[in-house]
Amino acid sequence: MKVSDSNWMQIEEYLKSDDRCVVPLGSTEQHCHLSLSTDSILSERVALDAAAPLGIPVFPVVPYGLAHHWAAFPGTITLRMETYAGLIGDILDSLAHAGFRRILMVNGHGGNMPAQNYARQWIASNPKVRVLFHNWYAAPKFAAAIREIDKVASHASWLENFAFNRLDGVEMPEGAKDLVDMASLQSLGPDEIRQIAGDGNMGGRYQRPDSEMDAVWAAGVAETRALLSEGWP
């Protein structure tokens, strides 16, 4: 159930029989030749595909997150830590006030991990609410499906290249890039990171056949759906 296609009365009726919902978390940041909204597009779509058969409402994706490391790439938007924590807190407060008691956050951006720590802190003050934080792109079954295809994959490579976040008229380069050690960038500023990152692909091929990508996508959707169905404490 896409909340954007629902009215408040439908949500109120839903809450009479179920208390689950999904909040996708994304980012607006460089993704090489792919959409700047890649993390938002993918997290929202995997959430919608996973929740659809279950009839669980999916709220609009949060399109901005913590992307300081990509700040030297035009089009990237990053929030301050306190801004992001406040945003996550306000969202959780609003959902709990409405009557949601099981909230799944489907995260599509590694920089957003502080939201998981904040959610844990929030739960301590809201013990009647369960919040699960799901990094769908790094979850075990999705990661295993990726490794079966190609062990070299990183940010903005084929790993994130699906039919629905490519840009019309933009051709992908041939070949592959050497893998960059992302951990080595932790102490560097945005300008230094851009110099190392080049076009933004951090390692691996730029694209793989859609038949392979459809298979890994299916694994990600199934893993997310299983969490929605069975993952609640």
C-alpha positions in Angstrom: 0.0 0.0 0.0 1.6 3.2 -1.1 0.8 5.9 1.4 0.9 8.6 -1.4 -2.0 6.8 -3.0 -4.0 6.6 0.3 -6.0 9.0 2.4 -6.1 9.3 6.2 -9.3 7.4 6.5 -7.9 4.4 4.7 -4.9 4.4 7.0 -7.1 4.7 10.0 -9.1 1.7 8.8 -5.9 -0.3 8.2 -4.7 0.4 11.8 -7.8 -1.4 13.1 -6.3 -4.7 11.9 -2.5 -4.2 11.6 0.1 -2.0 13.1 3.0 -2.4 10.6 4.4 0.2 8.3 7.6 0.8 6.2 9.7 4.0 6.0 12.3 3.9 3.2 15.5 6.0 3.8 17.5 7.3 0.9 20.0 9.9 -0.1 20.6 12.4 -2.9 24.3 11.9 -3.9 26.6 11.1 -6.7 26.2 7.7 -8.3 28.5 8.0 -11.2 26.4 7.7 -14.4 23.3 6.6 -12.5 20.6 8.9 -11.0 21.6 11.1 -8.1 18.5 9.7 -6.4 19.7 6.1 -6.7 19.6 5.3 -3.0 16.1 6.8 -2.7 14.7 5.1 -5.8 16.0 1.7 -4.8 15.0 1.8 -1.1 11.5 2.9 -1.9 11.0 0.4 -4.7 12.3 -2.6 -2.7 10.0 -1.5 0.1 7.0 -1.2 -2.2 7.7 -4.6 -3.9 8.2 -6.3 -0.6 5.1 -4.8 1.1 2.7 -5.0 -1.8 1.4 -8.6 -1.2 1.1 -8.0 2.5 -1.0 -4.8 2.2 1.4 -2.9 4.5 1.6 0.8 4.0 4.9 2.3 2.7 5.5 5.9 3.5 7.3 8.2 1.0 11.1 7.8 1.0 13.2 10.2 3.0 15.3 11.6 0.1 18.1 13.2 2.0 20.6 11.7 4.4 24.2 11.9 5.6 26.4 12.2 2.5 29.2 14.5 3.6 31.9 12.3 1.9 30.3 13.0 -1.6 29.8 16.8 -1.0 32.3 17.8 -3.6 30.1 16.2 -6.4 27.5 18.7 -7.6 23.9 17.6 -6.9 24.8 15.9 -3.6 22.8 17.1 -0.6 23.8 16.2 2.9 22.1 17.0 6.2 23.8 17.8 9.5 23.8 15.0 12.0 21.5 16.9 14.4 19.1 17.7 11.5 18.9 14.0 10.5 18.5 12.7 14.0 15.7 15.2 14.6 14.0 14.2 11.3 14.1 10.5 12.2 12.8 11.2 15.7 9.9 13.3 14.4 9.0 10.6 11.9 9.0 7.9 14.6 7.0 10.1 17.0 4.4 10.8 14.3 4.0 7.1 13.4 3.7 6.0 17.0 1.2 8.7 17.8 -0.9 7.4 14.8 -0.9 3.9 16.2 1.8 2.1 14.4 3.6 -0.3 16.7 5.9 -2.1 14.2 8.0 0.1 12.0 10.5 -1.2 9.4 13.0 1.3 8.2 14.4 0.2 4.8 17.8 2.0 4.4 19.5 2.4 1.1 22.5 4.4 2.0 25.5 3.4 4.2 26.0 7.0 5.5 22.6 6.8 7.2 23.7 4.3 9.8 23.4 6.8 12.6 19.7 6.5 12.2 19.9 3.0 13.4 21.6 4.1 16.6 19.1 6.9 17.1 16.2 4.4 16.6 17.6 2.2 19.4 17.7 5.2 21.7 14.2 6.2 20.7 12.9 2.6 21.4 14.2 3.0 25.0 11.7 5.8 25.6 9.0 4.1 23.5 9.0 0.4 24.7 5.6 -0.4 23.2 6.9 0.2 19.6 9.2 -2.1 17.6 11.6 -0.5 15.1 13.6 -2.7 12.7 16.4 -1.1 10.7 17.1 -3.0 7.4 20.1 -2.2 5.2 18.6 -4.0 2.3 21.6 -3.6 0.0 23.9 -5.3 2.6 21.6 -7.9 4.0 22.9 -11.5 3.9 20.8 -13.1 1.2 21.1 -10.1 -1.1 24.9 -10.0 -0.5 25.1 -13.7 -1.3 23.2 -13.2 -4.6 25.7 -10.5 -5.5 28.7 -12.6 -4.7 27.4 -15.4 -6.9 27.6 -13.1 -9.9 30.7 -10.9 -9.3 32.9 -10.5 -6.2 34.0 -7.0 -7.3 31.3 -4.4 -6.6 31.1 -1.2 -4.8 29.3 2.2 -4.7 27.9 3.3 -8.1 29.1 0.2 -9.9 26.9 -2.5 -11.4 25.8 -3.4 -7.9 23.4 -0.4 -8.0 22.7 -0.4 -11.7 19.0 -1.5 -12.2 16.7 -0.6 -15.1 14.7 1.8 -12.9 17.5 4.1 -11.8 19.4 4.5 -15.1 19.1 7.7 -17.0 17.8 8.0 -20.5 20.5 8.7 -23.1 23.4 8.0 -20.7 25.7 5.2 -21.9 27.6 3.1 -19.4 31.4 2.8 -19.9 32.9 -0.6 -20.8 35.2 -2.4 -18.6 35.7 -2.2 -14.8 37.5 -0.1 -12.3 39.8 -1.3 -9.6 38.2 -1.5 -6.1 38.8 1.5 -3.9 39.3 0.7 -0.2 36.4 2.8 1.2 37.8 2.5 4.8 40.9 4.4 3.6 38.7 7.4 2.8 37.3 7.9 6.3 39.9 10.5 7.3 39.7 12.5 4.0 37.7 15.5 3.1 35.2 15.7 0.2 37.7 17.3 -2.3 40.3 14.6 -1.7 37.6 11.9 -2.0 36.5 13.3 -5.3 40.0 13.2 -6.6 40.3 9.5 -5.7 36.8 8.5 -6.8 37.1 10.0 -10.3 33.7 9.5 -12.0 32.3 8.0 -8.7 32.3 4.3 -9.4 34.3 2.9 -6.5 35.1 -0.4 -8.1 33.8 -3.1 -10.5 32.0 -3.1 -13.7 29.6 -0.4 -14.6 26.7 -2.7 -15.7 25.7 -6.3 -15.9 22.9 -8.0 -17.8 19.4 -7.3 -16.6 18.7 -11.0 -16.3 21.4 -11.1 -13.5 20.1 -7.9 -11.9 16.5 -9.2 -11.9 17.7 -12.2 -9.9 19.5 -10.2 -7.3 16.6 -7.8 -7.0 14.3 -10.7 -6.4 16.6 -11.8 -3.6 16.5 -8.3 -2.0 12.7 -8.1 -2.2 12.2 -11.6 -0.7 14.6 -10.8 2.1 12.8 -7.6 2.9 9.4 -9.3 2.8 10.5 -12.0 5.1 11.6 -9.4 7.6 8.2 -7.7 7.4 6.4 -11.0 7.9 8.6 -12.8 10.4 11.2 -10.4 11.8 9.4 -8.9 14.7 10.6 -9.7 18.2 
